[in-house]
Each structure stands twice: as structure tokens, then as C-alpha cells.
Amino acid sequence: GSKKFPGRILTEVIDSAGGAIEIIDILKNGFIIKCELISRDLKLGLSLFSDMLKSPELPPESVQRQKKRFNSAIMQWQSIPMYSLRDLLYQKTYGDDGFGTRLLGCRESIEKINSTEIEKYYLNNITPDNSLLIIAGDIKISEAKGMVKEYFSQWYGRKKDEVPKSIPLPTDTLQIFIIDDTTSPVADFVIGRPAAPVGTPDFASIILLDYLLGHGGQVSRLHQNIISDKGLATSVISELDWSHGDGMFRIHGNSPREAVVNAIEEILAIMNDLTRIRIPAKELEEAKFYFKGLFPSLYETPSGATEQMARMASFRVTLNYHEKLLKDIEGINPDILIDAASKYLNRNSLRLIIRGPAEKISSQFNGLGTIEIISGISE
């Protein structure tokens, strides 16, 4: 709640107007709040937003209620291998601070938080200097400017010091971490490495490599080779975390315990192929065509457009960055892709996290890289 709209009153007011206000994205470097109302109620929406930002209220009983919700969410998050292994991959890549911390935190740290600490963090970090307001809808620009001036001109806050960039920990060989889980009927895995910040020259190449490897679904190289042709895994997909830092490129999936080492070796072989063999022109053009259709579709509605612009702002690129990225993608040729693959798909820069019975699978990985056994993941 807030000073003018304490507790449930905030929810009741927004509901009475048929609107909604919610956090739609939590990123490593920020978050996005969205308010949806019909255009005639824009003044109400800005009034709610400004009061939340300028005069938030954090009663202890509300904080305790949210702590319980977060603890439940953390338990659920940790029960899903794709998420828990991703958190550990970040921690092993970036260390215990910055990007290496868990997105939702851990139960121990949540329990220690109180209203005073939350308020102090808020006042020191949520300020006009590092915030962006985006308005889209049936409203005249002059009217919108007047409302923004009316409701936000008195929002003050000290300028936040620049947060030090999270630097990946160095590695010169494939690092393998096995989470010992004797109850798991399959071996879940994630393999990855830092990528490149959004907006840097290599980003267009990385996003194409991600699609070609596993993000393209059934037409991707990983799916075709590892699932369709050889049946070594039940699922395998690649993902690229967009970030103003180095973020993460990763491949995750699961495999029968007796086949997991073969699946990992095939993944490494497919990645190596991209570092030395020119991609066929048809395959590259089909990948480019996918993004030509995807990016414009993200802006088909005012809600979608504002969400994308807010994300671009959090990545510290121009709000129309997708247009530039499409042009960059169009300029990529097979030789540029090989150079990028050699830089970002080198097996000696990778970290592999596996969840399964260590006694039965650890010996299979002898000779592939360094091996560390982890007894479990703390909550």
C-alpha cells in the first residue's frame, strides 16, 4: 500500500476501475511494474503509481505475509530442476555476489529481512534517476505530460551510485558440478557460460547461435540430433538471458542416467561444429526469418509495446533497439558466426551442472573436465 491508499484500499481502488497493477518481470538488474486501465482513468493510474513510489507503506504484518509467500515460492522454485540448476550455474559463474545471487533469494535471508531494511533499500535504490515511466494508449501527449508533471514532480531521491559490474569467474577448462540426488530417475543438466551485454557487437551473432542450437525447437540442431535422431535426451533446449551485463547463454535438459554422458558429449560436439564448419545459407536465412516475424509481433498491442520498451531501458539500450538488432542480424554471414562461435562456444569456457546419483554417473565424466560433487542445494 501507500500513504493515500493504505493496505487493501489500493487493490480496491484499482479493481473498482476495472484495472490491474502488477510486477510483470523481475530481472537481475531491475524490475518492471505494469498498470493497465482504460485511457479515461489514466489520471487515477498515475495517482496510484506516484503515491506508491513517493510514499510506500510497509507495515510489519504485511512484510511477514509477503515473506511467507516468498518462502513458498522459493520452495517451489527449488523443486523445479530447470530453475534450481540455473541459479547454481549463475553462482558458479559469477560467485556469491551480483549476478551470482539467486533471483528470489534464499529462505534464510528472507527470514532476516524486516520493514526497516526494506525501506532503507527502497529509498537508496528506487529513485527518479534510475526509473523510466512509459505511457501508451489513447491520450494526447500534452495531456500525458501535464499529468506526469502533476504527480511526479515532487518525487525526490538521491542519485544511486553505479553498481559495480558482475565479473565472471575465470575458467580454462570445462567445470563439472554434480548435485548428488539418489532419488532422481533421470539426470537433469544445464551447461552454459557468460554471453555478452545487450547492444554489444556480438549480441546479434549470439542470438542467432542460440536459435540454431536449441531455441528453435524441433528444427534446432540439438533437438534434431540428440532427441529425434539418437534418443539421448527427453528434452533439450538453449536459452539466452538478455542483460546489460554479460548475462548467460545456457543449454538445459534431462536424460536417462545411463545416457547423460553421451548426451553431453553430443552437445559439446554440436557446439564445436559451429566453431569450424560454415553454416548452410538456407539454415541461416531461416533463422533470420524467425526474428523478422518475432520482433514486430512483440509490439502489436500498447501493453506489449510498453513491456518491451521497459525491458530495453533496463538493458540500457535505445527503446527501439529491436529495429537495430534486426539490421544487425541481417548483416550476419557464416564467417561472422564462426568467429562468434569460436569465442562463445569454446568448451573450456563452459560450466556443466548435473543433478543425479553421483555414485552412478560421476565416473562417466572422467576426462571431460574437472569434477566437483555437491551434496545438495540449500533453500
C-alpha positions in Angstrom: 0.0 0.0 0.0 0.9 3.7 0.1 0.2 6.8 2.2 -3.0 7.7 0.4 -4.0 4.2 -0.5 -3.0 2.0 2.5 -3.4 -1.8 2.7 -6.2 -3.3 0.7 -7.6 0.1 -0.3 -5.0 0.2 -3.2 -6.3 -3.0 -4.6 -10.0 -2.0 -4.1 -9.4 1.3 -5.9 -7.7 -0.3 -8.9 -10.4 -3.0 -9.1 -13.2 -0.5 -9.0 -11.8 1.0 -12.2 -11.6 -2.4 -13.9 -7.8 -2.2 -14.0 -4.8 -4.1 -12.8 -1.4 -3.3 -11.4 1.3 -5.9 -11.0 5.0 -6.7 -11.2 5.4 -8.4 -14.6 9.1 -9.1 -14.7 11.9 -9.4 -12.1 15.4 -9.1 -13.7 18.9 -9.4 -12.4 19.2 -5.7 -12.7 15.7 -4.3 -12.1 12.0 -5.0 -12.2 9.0 -3.8 -14.3 5.6 -2.8 -12.9 2.7 -2.5 -15.2 -0.7 -0.7 -14.7 -3.5 -1.3 -17.1 -6.5 1.0 -17.2 -8.8 2.4 -19.8 -7.5 5.7 -21.1 -10.0 7.9 -19.3 -8.6 6.6 -16.0 -5.0 7.4 -16.7 -5.1 10.2 -14.1 -6.1 7.6 -11.5 -3.4 5.2 -12.6 -0.7 7.9 -12.3 -2.0 9.0 -8.9 -1.7 5.4 -7.7 1.7 5.0 -9.2 3.1 8.2 -7.9 1.9 7.6 -4.3 3.3 4.1 -4.3 6.7 5.4 -5.4 6.8 8.5 -3.3 5.1 7.2 -0.1 5.2 3.5 0.1 3.9 1.9 3.3 5.5 -1.3 4.6 3.6 -2.4 7.8 5.3 -5.3 9.6 2.3 -7.6 9.3 2.3 -7.1 5.5 6.0 -7.8 5.3 5.5 -11.0 7.3 2.7 -12.1 4.9 4.9 -11.5 1.9 7.8 -13.3 3.5 5.6 -16.4 3.8 4.6 -16.1 0.1 8.3 -15.8 -0.9 9.3 -18.8 1.2 6.6 -20.9 -0.6 7.7 -19.6 -4.0 11.4 -20.4 -3.2 10.5 -24.0 -2.2 8.5 -24.4 -5.4 11.3 -22.8 -7.5 13.9 -25.1 -6.0 11.8 -28.2 -6.8 12.0 -27.4 -10.5 15.4 -28.6 -11.8 15.5 -26.0 -14.7 15.3 -23.2 -12.2 17.4 -24.6 -9.4 20.2 -25.6 -11.7 20.1 -22.2 -13.4 20.6 -20.5 -10.1 23.6 -22.7 -9.3 25.1 -22.1 -12.7 24.9 -18.3 -12.1 26.5 -18.8 -8.7 29.4 -20.9 -10.0 29.9 -18.4 -12.9 29.6 -15.1 -11.0 30.4 -16.0 -7.4 28.3 -15.2 -4.4 27.5 -11.5 -5.2 25.9 -9.6 -8.0 24.6 -11.8 -10.8 25.6 -14.8 -8.8 22.9 -14.3 -6.3 19.5 -16.1 -6.6 16.7 -14.2 -8.3 14.3 -14.9 -5.4 16.9 -15.1 -2.7 17.1 -17.9 -0.2 14.8 -18.7 2.8 17.4 -17.9 5.4 17.9 -14.4 4.0 14.2 -13.8 3.6 13.6 -14.6 7.3 16.1 -12.0 8.4 14.6 -9.1 6.4 12.4 -6.6 8.3 10.4 -3.5 7.3 13.3 -1.1 8.2 15.8 -2.8 6.0 13.3 -2.9 3.1 12.5 0.8 3.5 16.2 1.7 3.6 16.9 -0.4 0.5 14.0 1.2 -1.3 15.0 4.8 -0.5 18.6 4.1 -1.6 17.8 2.3 -4.8 14.3 3.2 -6.3 14.8 6.8 -7.4 13.8 9.1 -10.3 17.4 8.8 -11.6 17.1 5.1 -12.4 13.4 4.8 -13.2 11.5 5.1 -16.5 7.8 5.8 -17.0 6.3 4.7 -20.3 2.7 5.6 -21.2 0.8 4.1 -24.2 -2.8 4.5 -25.2 -5.5 6.9 -26.4 -4.1 10.0 -24.8 -2.7 13.3 -26.1 0.9 13.9 -25.5 0.3 17.3 -24.0 -2.2 15.8 -21.5 0.1 13.0 -20.5 2.9 15.4 -19.9 0.7 17.6 -17.7 -0.4 14.6 -15.6 3.2 13.3 -15.2 4.3 16.8 -14.1 1.4 17.0 -11.6 2.0 13.6 -10.0 5.8 13.0 -10.2 7.4 16.5 -10.0 7.7 16.1 -6.2 9.3 12.6 -6.3 12.8 13.0 -4.9 15.6 10.6 -4.2 19.4 10.7 -4.1 21.2 9.5 -7.1 22.2 5.9 -6.8 25.9 5.1 -7.2 26.7 2.9 -10.2 26.6 -0.8 -9.2 29.9 -2.5 -9.9 29.6 -4.8 -12.9 29.4 -8.5 -12.1 32.6 -10.1 -13.5 32.5 -13.8 -14.4 35.0 -16.1 -12.5 37.8 -17.2 -14.8 38.0 -20.8 -16.1 40.3 -22.5 -18.6 38.7 -26.0 -18.7 35.2 -27.5 -18.6 34.0 -27.4 -15.0 31.5 -30.2 -14.0 29.4 -29.9 -10.8 27.3 -33.0 -9.9 24.5 -32.5 -7.4 24.1 -35.8 -5.7 20.4 -36.8 -5.8 19.8 -40.6 -5.5 16.1 -40.2 -5.8 16.1 -38.7 -9.3 15.0 -41.2 -12.0 16.7 -39.0 -14.7 19.7 -36.8 -14.8 18.9 -33.1 -15.2 21.6 -30.9 -16.6 22.4 -27.3 -17.6 25.6 -26.2 -19.4 26.4 -22.6 -20.0 28.7 -19.6 -19.9 28.5 -15.8 -19.9 27.3 -14.3 -23.1 27.6 -10.6 -24.0 25.6 -7.5 -22.9 22.6 -6.5 -25.0 23.6 -3.9 -27.5 27.2 -5.0 -28.0 28.5 -6.0 -31.4 28.5 -9.7 -30.7 24.9 -9.9 -29.5 23.3 -10.4 -32.9 25.6 -13.4 -33.5 24.8 -14.9 -30.1 21.1 -14.6 -30.5 21.4 -16.5 -33.9 23.6 -19.2 -32.4 21.1 -19.6 -29.6 18.3 -20.2 -32.1 20.3 -22.5 -34.3 21.4 -24.6 -31.3 18.3 -25.2 -29.3 15.9 -22.2 -29.1 14.5 -23.0 -32.4 12.6 -26.0 -31.0 12.2 -29.0 -33.2 14.1 -27.5 -36.1 17.2 -26.8 -33.9 20.4 -28.8 -34.1 20.1 -30.1 -30.5 16.6 -31.4 -30.9 17.2 -33.0 -34.3 20.4 -34.7 -33.3 20.0 -35.6 -29.6 16.3 -36.2 -29.3 15.0 -37.1 -32.8 18.0 -39.0 -34.2 19.7 -40.5 -31.2 17.2 -40.5 -28.4 19.7 -39.5 -25.8 17.5 -37.0 -24.0 13.8 -36.4 -23.3 14.2 -32.6 -23.6 17.0 -30.2 -24.5 16.8 -26.5 -25.3 19.0 -23.5 -25.3 18.3 -20.1 -23.8 19.9 -16.6 -23.8 19.4 -14.3 -20.9 19.3 -10.7 -22.1 21.1 -8.4 -19.7 23.1 -5.1 -19.5 25.8 -7.3 -18.0 27.2 -10.5 -19.6 24.2 -12.5 -18.7 24.2 -16.2 -19.6 23.9 -18.5 -22.6 22.9 -22.0 -21.5 21.5 -25.3 -22.6 19.3 -27.3 -20.3 17.6 -30.7 -20.5 17.3 -34.1 -19.0 18.4 -37.5 -20.0 18.3 -41.1 -18.8 21.1 -41.6 -16.2 22.9 -44.2 -18.3 22.8 -41.9 -21.4 23.6 -38.5 -19.8 27.3 -38.5 -20.6 26.6 -39.4 -24.3 24.1 -36.6 -24.4 26.6 -34.1 -23.0 29.3 -35.2 -25.4 26.9 -34.8 -28.4 26.0 -31.3 -27.1 29.7 -30.4 -27.0 30.3 -31.9 -30.5 27.4 -29.9 -32.0 28.7 -26.7 -30.4 32.2 -27.5 -31.7 30.8 -27.9 -35.3 29.6 -24.4 -35.2 33.1 -23.2 -34.4 34.7 -24.8 -37.5 32.0 -25.6 -40.2 30.3 -22.8 -42.1 26.5 -22.9 -41.5 24.5 -23.6 -44.7 22.9 -20.5 -46.2 19.4 -21.9 -46.1 19.6 -22.7 -42.3 21.0 -19.2 -41.6 18.3 -17.5 -43.6 15.5 -19.5 -41.9 16.9 -18.4 -38.5 16.9 -14.7 -39.6 13.4 -15.1 -40.9 12.2 -16.2 -37.5 13.4 -13.0 -35.9 11.8 -10.9 -38.7 8.5 -12.2 -37.6 9.1 -12.4 -33.8 10.3 -8.9 -33.0 7.4 -6.9 -34.7 4.8 -9.2 -33.0 6.1 -8.1 -29.6 4.8 -4.6 -30.3 1.3 -5.4 -31.7 -0.5 -4.0 -28.6 0.1 -1.0 -26.4 0.6 -3.3 -23.4 3.2 -5.4 -25.3 5.0 -2.3 -26.6 5.4 -0.7 -23.2 6.7 -4.0 -21.8 9.3 -4.3 -24.4 10.4 -0.7 -24.1 10.7 -1.1 -20.4 12.9 -4.1 -20.9 15.1 -2.3 -23.4 15.5 0.5 -20.9 16.6 -2.0 -18.2 19.2 -3.3 -20.7 20.4 0.3 -21.2 19.8 0.4 -24.9 17.5 2.6 -27.0 13.8 1.9 -26.7 13.7 0.9 -30.4 16.7 -1.5 -30.1 14.8 -4.3 -31.7 14.9 -2.4 -35.0 18.7 -2.1 -34.8 19.1 -5.7 -33.8 17.1 -6.9 -36.8 19.5 -4.9 -39.1 22.5 -6.4 -37.2 21.1 -9.9 -37.6 20.5 -9.3 -41.3 24.2 -8.5 -41.7 25.5 -11.7 -40.1 27.2 -14.1 -42.5 28.6 -17.7 -41.9 32.1 -16.4 -41.3 30.9 -13.9 -38.6 29.0 -16.8 -37.0 32.1 -19.0 -36.9 34.1 -16.2 -35.2 31.4 -15.7 -32.6 31.0 -19.5 -32.0 34.8 -19.8 -31.5 34.6 -17.1 -28.9 31.4 -18.1 -27.0 31.0 -21.9 -27.6 34.6 -22.9 -26.6 34.1 -26.0 -24.3 36.9 -24.7 -22.0 34.8 -21.7 -21.1 31.7 -23.8 -20.1 30.3 -24.9 -16.8 28.2 -28.1 -16.5 25.7 -28.7 -13.7 24.1 -32.2 -13.4 21.6 -33.4 -10.9 21.5 -37.1 -10.3 23.1 -40.0 -8.3 26.7 -39.0 -8.1 27.9 -42.6 -7.4 26.4 -43.9 -10.7 27.2 -41.0 -13.1 30.4 -39.2 -11.8 32.8 -41.9 -13.3 31.2 -41.4 -16.7 32.6 -37.9 -16.8 36.2 -38.7 -16.0 38.5 -37.0 -18.6 35.9 -34.4 -19.7 36.9 -31.8 -17.2 37.2 -31.0 -13.5 34.6 -32.7 -11.3 33.1 -31.5 -8.0 30.4 -33.3 -6.1 27.8 -31.2 -4.3 25.7 -32.8 -1.6 22.6 -30.7 -2.3 21.2 -27.3 -2.9 20.3 -25.2 0.2 17.0 -23.4 0.2 
